[in-house]
Amino acid sequence: MVSLGIDVGGSSVKLAVVNSRSTLWQQQSGVYSNPTREQLAAAIRDAVGGRFDDGVVGICVPGRREPGGRTVELSVNIPALNGLRLDDLVSDALGHAPTRVEVFTDAVANAYDIYVTQNLRGRLVSLALGTGVGAAVIDDGGVPLMVDGESPGHIGQVDCSIEGDRVIGPDGGAGSLEGYIGAPALVARYGPDMAANLKRLGPNDAPLKALARAVRICHAIYCPDHVALTGGIGNRMAHLLPAIRTLVETNLSSIAKKDWTLLSGSDDFHAARGAARFAAARVAR
């Protein structure tokens, strides 16, 4: 089965087409800013480039969706999505209604791709670090754990206050993880060069301490076998994994599994590939 994954981001769309064995191709659209619905459809259409005729489509978009999951209720970063039925966006972009459309959060799609491609077993906790901080928990069989809607809990809003370096997160919450390591927080703290910001981070810096505290909280709540850092920031933190692990392991609760693993994403197409793979898996069931 061939399936298409669409990851709609705040500045571009990423696509991936996969089959049961491999990724056939992946493509990123041109950059946009505050796009209209027509521009979003055009970005998808141009990136597809006529290379996907029909099949199953998985899509993930930023924002809160209505209870049925097909229509966006509130997207702060892309207002054009508000009130938009995602089936209609896909049909407009492809020029026809596909066989089936499945809708996911980007955090779940990211985590699913890593779970499947890394052949993981047991429970994975994935923290999607980007403009905001999202989370997904995947159990054996690639089954997401849901606590509140499509979320295992709002880890980005967990109070990870670091003594001597208090912050208020974007949602107004004291000490939120997003207030330390979300992209806007890092830019405000260190400057606009994100590559340089991540290169300079060390175990004595508050953002890394807050992230380690959040991982420790996840160990207490979920008892994961694996923890993955994904998203635009997490994918670029492989060099920081030893420092993060040391911070996490220091006096870590005995509840935590002794042989847990810590990994990072490898590129920015995890969500697109994960949406495609998860959509195909749902149809197969």
C-alpha positions in Angstrom: 0.0 0.0 0.0 1.3 3.4 -1.0 0.4 6.3 1.4 1.1 10.0 1.5 1.9 11.9 4.7 1.4 15.7 4.9 3.0 17.7 7.7 1.6 21.3 7.6 4.0 23.6 9.5 4.0 27.3 10.2 6.4 28.1 7.4 6.3 25.2 5.0 4.7 21.8 4.2 6.7 18.6 4.3 5.5 15.5 2.4 6.5 11.9 2.3 5.2 8.9 0.3 5.9 5.5 1.7 5.0 1.9 1.0 5.2 -1.2 3.3 9.0 -1.4 2.9 10.5 2.1 2.5 10.2 5.8 1.8 9.6 6.3 -1.9 10.2 10.1 -1.8 9.9 13.1 0.4 9.7 16.8 -0.4 9.4 20.2 1.3 7.3 23.0 -0.1 8.5 26.5 -0.6 8.5 28.8 2.4 5.3 30.8 3.2 4.2 33.3 5.8 0.6 33.6 7.1 -0.7 31.6 4.1 -4.3 31.6 2.9 -6.2 28.3 2.5 -5.5 28.5 -1.2 -1.8 29.0 -0.6 -1.7 26.0 1.7 -3.4 23.8 -0.9 -1.0 25.2 -3.6 2.0 24.4 -1.4 0.9 20.8 -1.0 0.0 20.5 -4.7 3.4 21.9 -5.9 5.3 19.7 -3.5 3.4 16.6 -4.6 4.2 17.5 -8.2 1.8 14.9 -9.7 3.6 12.0 -8.0 0.7 10.7 -6.0 -2.4 9.5 -7.9 -4.5 7.9 -5.2 -4.4 6.1 -1.9 -4.4 6.8 1.8 -3.4 10.2 3.1 -2.3 11.1 6.7 -2.1 14.7 7.7 -1.0 16.6 10.8 -1.6 20.3 11.4 -0.8 22.7 14.2 -3.7 23.7 16.4 -6.7 22.3 18.3 -9.3 20.3 16.4 -13.0 19.8 17.1 -14.0 16.5 18.8 -14.5 14.6 15.6 -10.9 15.5 14.6 -11.6 16.6 11.0 -11.9 20.3 11.4 -9.5 22.8 13.0 -11.0 24.8 15.8 -8.0 27.0 16.6 -4.6 27.4 14.9 -2.7 30.4 16.3 0.3 29.9 13.9 -1.8 29.4 10.8 -5.2 31.2 11.2 -6.3 30.1 7.7 -6.8 26.6 9.1 -9.5 27.8 11.6 -12.8 26.3 10.7 -11.2 24.3 7.8 -12.2 20.7 7.3 -8.9 18.9 6.6 -10.5 16.5 4.1 -11.4 19.5 2.0 -7.8 20.8 2.1 -6.4 17.5 1.0 -9.0 17.2 -1.8 -8.3 20.7 -3.0 -4.5 20.1 -3.0 -4.7 16.7 -4.9 -7.5 17.7 -7.2 -9.7 14.7 -6.0 -10.8 13.1 -2.8 -8.3 10.3 -1.8 -9.3 6.9 -0.7 -9.1 7.9 2.9 -7.8 10.7 5.1 -6.5 10.1 8.6 -5.6 13.0 10.9 -3.0 13.1 13.6 -1.1 15.5 15.8 2.5 16.2 14.7 3.8 14.8 18.0 2.1 11.4 17.5 3.2 11.3 13.8 6.8 12.1 14.9 6.8 9.4 17.6 5.1 6.8 15.4 7.8 7.1 12.7 10.6 6.7 15.2 8.9 3.8 16.9 8.5 1.9 13.6 11.8 2.7 11.9 13.9 2.1 15.1 12.0 -1.2 15.7 11.4 -0.2 19.2 9.6 -2.4 21.8 7.9 -1.4 25.0 6.8 2.2 25.7 8.2 5.3 23.9 7.8 8.8 25.3 8.6 11.4 22.6 9.0 15.1 23.2 8.5 17.2 20.1 10.6 20.4 20.7 9.9 23.2 18.3 8.0 26.5 18.5 6.1 24.8 21.3 6.6 21.5 23.1 4.3 18.5 22.4 4.4 15.0 23.6 3.4 11.5 22.5 3.5 8.1 24.2 3.5 5.0 21.9 3.0 1.5 23.3 3.6 -1.9 21.8 2.0 -2.3 18.5 2.3 1.4 17.7 -0.7 2.4 19.9 -0.7 6.0 21.2 -1.6 6.5 24.8 -4.2 9.3 25.2 -5.1 11.1 28.4 -6.6 14.4 27.2 -8.0 14.2 23.7 -5.1 13.2 21.5 -2.5 14.1 24.1 -0.9 11.9 26.8 -0.8 15.1 28.9 0.5 18.6 28.2 4.2 18.2 29.0 5.1 21.6 27.5 3.1 23.2 30.3 4.6 21.1 33.1 6.3 23.3 35.8 10.0 22.7 35.4 11.1 25.8 37.3 14.9 26.1 37.8 16.0 27.9 40.9 17.5 31.3 40.1 16.1 31.3 36.6 12.3 31.5 36.7 10.2 31.9 33.6 6.6 32.3 32.6 5.6 30.2 29.6 3.6 31.3 26.6 0.4 30.0 28.1 1.0 32.1 31.3 2.1 29.1 33.4 5.0 29.5 35.7 8.1 27.5 34.9 6.7 25.7 31.8 9.0 23.7 29.7 8.0 25.8 26.7 9.2 28.8 28.6 12.7 27.3 28.8 13.3 25.4 25.5 10.6 26.4 23.0 12.2 28.1 20.0 10.9 31.6 21.0 12.3 31.1 24.5 15.8 30.1 23.2 15.8 33.0 20.7 14.9 35.5 23.5 17.6 34.0 25.7 20.4 33.5 23.3 19.7 35.2 20.0 18.2 34.2 16.5 21.0 31.7 15.4 19.4 28.4 16.6 22.3 26.3 15.5 24.7 28.4 17.6 22.2 28.3 20.5 22.1 24.5 20.5 25.9 24.3 20.1 26.5 26.4 23.2 24.0 24.7 25.5 25.5 22.7 28.3 24.5 21.0 31.6 24.7 24.2 33.6 22.2 26.1 31.3 18.6 26.4 32.5 17.0 25.2 29.3 18.8 21.8 29.5 18.2 21.5 33.2 14.5 22.1 32.6 14.4 19.5 29.8 16.1 17.0 32.0 13.6 17.7 34.8 10.7 17.1 32.3 12.2 13.8 31.3 12.5 12.8 34.9 8.8 13.7 35.4 8.0 11.5 32.4 9.8 8.6 34.0 7.7 9.0 37.1 4.4 9.2 35.1 4.9 6.9 32.2 7.9 4.6 33.1 9.1 4.5 29.5 11.5 2.1 27.9 12.6 4.8 25.5 12.7 8.6 25.4 13.1 10.5 22.1 13.7 14.1 21.4 12.1 15.2 18.1 10.9 18.3 16.3 13.0 21.1 14.8 15.0 21.5 18.0 15.0 17.9 19.3 16.3 16.5 16.0 19.4 18.7 16.4 20.2 17.6 20.0 22.1 14.4 19.4 25.3 16.0 20.7 23.6 16.9 23.9 22.2 13.4 24.7 25.1 12.3 27.0 24.7 15.6 29.1 21.0 15.2 29.2 21.2 11.6 30.3 23.6 12.5 33.1 21.2 15.2 34.4 18.3 12.8 34.2 20.0 9.9 35.8 21.3 11.8 38.8 19.2 10.5 41.7 16.5 9.4 39.3 13.5 7.7 40.9 13.8 4.0 41.4 10.5 3.7 39.5 12.3 4.4 36.3 13.4 1.4 34.2 17.1 0.7 34.6 17.8 0.1 30.9 15.9 2.9 29.3 17.3 4.5 26.1 17.6 8.1 25.1 17.6 9.1 21.4 16.9 12.0 19.1 15.2 12.3 15.7 17.4 12.3 12.6 15.6 14.8 10.3 12.6 17.0 9.8 10.5 14.5 7.9 9.6 12.2 10.8 6.0 13.7 11.1 5.3 13.4 7.4 6.6 9.8 7.2 4.8 8.9 10.5 1.5 10.4 9.2 1.8 8.3 6.1 2.8 5.1 7.9 0.2 5.5 10.7 -2.6 6.2 8.1 -1.7 3.0 6.2 -1.6 1.0 9.5 -5.1 2.2 10.5 -6.5 1.2 7.1 -4.8 -2.2 7.4 -6.6 -2.8 10.7 
